[in-house]
Amino acid sequence: MDIPHQRLAYFRVTLESGSIRRAAARLDIAPSAVSRQIALLEEALGATLMERQRDGISPTPVGEMLLEYCERRSALDESFITSLEAYQRLETGTIRLTVGEGFVSDLVATPLHEFKQRYKGIQLDIHIAGTSGIIEAVVEDHSHIGLMFHERTHPQLRFWASSPQPLMAILPPGHLLATQITPLSLTQLGAEPMAMWDTTHGVRQMVDQAFQQAHITPQLAMNTNSMVTLAQYVRSGMGITLLPAFAVAHDLEIGTLIARPIDDPLFQRSQAHMVTRVGRQQPKASILLLRHLQRWMQAFRDPMGDQPTPLP
């Protein structure tokens, strides 16, 4: 049953005022209008809601039930308004991201730290997936934002930001190829023991395509779905891997890994992408996070651009 809010308001004010006339004065309308609305409410409920007493109007048993309902409904309205205002002030809410594992270190280090410092009430749900899983999560609205490497077209994907991120040969310090000044060839890389992502990952799909086009069979010594495993494989001197530099930025900075360019047009054209679903109404917090990540993440920043600006 749909009970119009206006009729409930007239009923409640009448009981609080003690008479229809005083209620009409408070509401600044004619007494007949108040009587009419209460009569319609009684007709809809099939019960008398008020009875006259010597000292004014009092609720009947059904009227007491309705008054309690009015109070609960008013409390729910106030709670909703309070929650909505907090949400609009970015004090509450949840943003869900599905990302390739190679983005995690870059994502969590500085960008999310600053965002959480500024918006402490916003909860971030972060899930790891391969390219197919990222696309599915975004298109099916399981995630607001996806971060992926190696573009795959989809009619429901909006590419919010894209940045050139060449695929690099990741080597241990002291490796013979680490000192080569010119870009490494696929022939050189194919002769080295190599650890790679499993076949669901965008990087692996790109690597397979490049070596197939060059008619070279690489020495794939290990397949994994773990970024930690790939990096540790190379650090331990077991072999090499192929990754965008941002995925191992900390190792490159402290010198535990070395990155060298590769002489292959497919690898040189590779990009990192920040995606959302076409037509999805993003929450205000999600829009702010998208812009923040674009400014702060190494995967999307212009290395020649200005320093990131603080959050509003």
N, C-alpha and C positions, 0 to 999 in steps of 0.2 A: 504493500500500500504506500502510495506517494502522498505524504502530508506536506502541503505547502508551508514553507518556513514562515511566511507572513501570518498565517492563521495561528501557528504556534506562538509567535511573538505577541499577538493580540491576547491570546489566552493567558500567557504568562504575566503580561503587564496588568491584565484585569485582576488576576488573583493578588498580585503584589499591591495594587492600588486599593482593593477592597470594594470597588464598584465599577460598573461600566462607564458611568459619567466621568469619574476621576481618571480612568484609563484613557478615555477619549481625549481628555484635556492634556494628558502626558504625551499622547501620540499626535496631538494637534489634528484630529479628524472628528467627524460627527459621531455621536454615540450610536446612531443607527448603523453606521458602518462597522463598528466594533461588534454590536449584537449580531449583525448579519454574518460576519466571519466566524464567530463562535458557533452560531447555529449551523453553518455549513460543516464545521469541524465535528459537531455532535452528530449530524446526519451521516457523515462519512464513517464515524466510529460506531454508530448505532447505540449510543449511550449518552446520558446526561453527564455533563462535566462539572457543573457548578450548582450550588444551591444557596438560597438566601438564608442568612442567619440574622439574629437581632443586631449583631455588631458588623454586618457586612456580608460579603460573599466568601464561601469556603468551598474547597473542591470535594466532589463525591469520590468514592473509592476509585472509580475509573479516572477521575480528574487527578487524583494523587499519583496514579500510575503514569499519566501523561505528563504531569509536572516533573516527575523523576526522569522521564525520557527527555524532556526539554533540557534539563540540567546536564544530563550525560551528553546530549547532542551539542550543547553549547561548549562543554569541556573539550569534546573532540574537535570542534571548530577552532577553538583557541590553540589546542595542541598542534593542529595542522598548520595554522598561520605561523606559530612559533617555529615549527620545523621548516616551513617554506622560507621564512625570512633568514633562518640560519643557513639554509642551502644556497640562497641567493647571495649571502655574504661570504660564501665559500667556506663556511665553518663545518659543514657536513657533506656527505656524498661519497660515492665510490667511482673510481675510474679503472677500467679493466684494459690491460695491454697484453697482447700476445706477440712475442718477439723471437727472432732468431737468437741462439745462445751467444753468437759472436758479438751481439750488441750489449750484453749484460754488463760487462765491466765498464764500458763507456757510459751506459745508462745510469748505473747506480752510483758511480764515483762522485761526481759533482752535481750533475743536473737534478737528480731526484733528491739529493740532500738539501739543496737550496729550496726546491719546491716544497718539501715537507716542512722545512723551517718556517716558510712563509704561510703555508696552509696546513696547519697541524691537524685539523679535523677531517681532511680529505683522506680517505683510505685508498691505497693503490693495490690492485690485484694484478700480479705479473705472472704470466705463464710462458713457458718455453715451447716452441714448436718449429718444425721445418716449414718450408715455403708453403706447401699445400695446407698444412694446419693453420698457418697464419691467415691465409686467404679465407679459409672456411670460417675461422673464428670471427673475422671482421664482417664477412658477407652475411653470416647467420646472426649477427648482433650479439655474439657472446663476448666480444671485445669492442671497446670504443676505438682503439688505436692498434695498428700493426706496424712492426718494424721488420723489414725483410731485405735480403740481398738477392740480386738477380731478378730482374723484372719479369713478371708473368702477367700478361694481359687478362683482364676479367671485366665484363661490362658493369659490374657493381662496385668496382674499386675506384676510389678517388686517390690519385697520387698527390698527397698534401705537400710533400717535399721530396726531392731527389737530389743526390749529390754524387759526383764522380768518385769512385773508390776502386782503383785498379786492383785486381787480384795479384798478390805478391808471392814470391817464394819466401817462405819462412824457414830460416836456417839456424843451426846452433853456432855460437861464436867459434871461430877456428875452422869452420868448414871450408873446403877448397873453393867453393863457389862464392863464399861470402866476400871475398876480396875482388871479385870481378867487377870492373867499372861499367861495362856495357850490359844491357839487358840480357838475361839468361834465355836460352832457346828451349823449346819443348824437348828437343833431342837431349840436351843436357839434363833436364829435369826428369825425363823418362828413364834415365839410367840410374837414378837415385831411389833407394827405398823410401816409400812415401806412405804417410798416414792420411786418410781422407774421411770426410763426412760420409754417412750412409746416403743411399740414393734418393732419399726424400728431401734432401737439403739442396737449396739453390746453388750453393758453391759447387757441390759435387756434380750436379747436372751440367754446369758450365764447364767444369774440368773434363768430364767425359766427352762433351761435344767438341771441345778444342782438340783433344788428343785423337778422337776419331777422324776429324777433318784433316789432321796432319798425318794420319795413318801410322801413328805411334802407339805402342802398348806400354803404358807406364808400369813400374814395379809397385803395385799397390800391396803394401805389407800389412796394413791395418785399416779396417773400416770401423767407424764409431759414430755415435750420436752425441758425443761429449766433447765440448770445447776444452775442458780441463785435460782430457786425455790427449787431444791433439797437441796442445802446448807442451805437456809434460813429455810426450814422445820426442819432440824436437829438442827440448832442453836436455834430455838424457843422452843425446847424441845418437839415437837409434836411426834417425833419418830426417826427412824434411816434410813440410806440408805446404799447402797453398791457401792463403787467407787474405782478406783485406787488412791493411795495416792497423785500422782502428780496433780490430778484434784482439790484438795483442799489444796495444799501445803502451801499457805499463812495462811489459817485458822489453820492448824496444827502447823505452826511455832509460831503463836501468842497465841495458846491455846484455840481458840474459838470452835474448833472441835477436836475430838480424833479419831485415827484410830487404829483398832485392827485386827490382822490376823484371818483368817477363816480356819477351819479344813476341807478343801475340795480340792481334787486334781485338779479339773477343775479350781477353782479360783486361785490356786497357780501356775498353768501353764500359766495363761493369760499373754498377751504381748501387748505392744504398737508397732505400725507399721508405718513406713514412706514409702509411695508407689509412684511409677511413672508408666507410661504405657510402656510396653515392646516395644522396637524399636523406641520410640519417641526420636528425636534429641533435647536434652534439651539445651536451651540457656546457655551461659557461666554464666550469673547471677543466673540462676536457680541451676546450679551445685554448685556454691559457697554457695548459700543459703542452699541447702541440707546438705552440709558438715558443715556449720555453725550451723544449728539446731541440727545436730547429736552431735556436741561438747557441745552446750550450754543448750539445753532443758533438764530439769530434767527427762522427760519421756524417753530419749534416752541415757543419760550419764551413764557411769559406775561410781557408787558411790565410788569405790576404785581407780579410774583412776586419771590421772593428771588433773590439772586445765586447762580449755580451753585456747587455744592459740589465739592471736589477729588475726583479718582478715588481708589478704594480702593487 
